[in-house]
Amino acid sequence: MTDAETLVALKQLAGNLADAKLKEEGSKATRIAIEEEIAALIPGPERGQKTVKLDDGTKITVERGFNYKADCQKIVDYFTVQDEKDIPIKFKTTRELDDRGYEWYRTEKPEIFSAISQFVTVTPKKVSVAIRAGVK
């Protein structure tokens, strides 16, 4: 293949790729909109999943949850000041919030939860919808 032929082929492939990416973005937006409509029709817990079985055997599972973002150092500092031993932080190479431990404080020690919640941002996760076709 000559340099000119290579350039023509690359131009064609680049155009094809750009078109495919546009179609993919459109399909993704459509999929997300449909998932949101399905989720609206299947109410469930704020955190967890609910499955509905259709008459043809198809199962639709909607899962909801939360994303947690925390200033872990400020939480560690808070507990150091409070002289607590069990804190909702996993210690690894990097630190991250132990969301189950954090939620435990909400019900078991609300005064501490109130103090550390200022260091945590909680946002809803994107609703996940899974469909398993029924077997006839």
DAVENUR-V494580 format. One record per pair of residues at least 24 apart in sequence whose C-alpha atoms are under 7 Angstrom apart, sorted by the first residue. I is the first residue (numbers start at 1). GAP is how many residues later the second one is. Records with the same first field share a line. If there is no record, write none. Layout:
I->GAP  GAP
//
This chain:
35->94
56->78
57->76  77  78
58->73  74  75  76
59->72  73  74  75
60->69  70  71  72
61->68  69  70
62->65  66  67  68
63->64  65  66
64->61  63  64
65->59  60
66->56  57  58  59
67->55  56  57  58
68->31  52  53  54  55
69->51  52  53
70->27  49  50  51
71->48  49
72->24  25
74->45
75->41  44
//
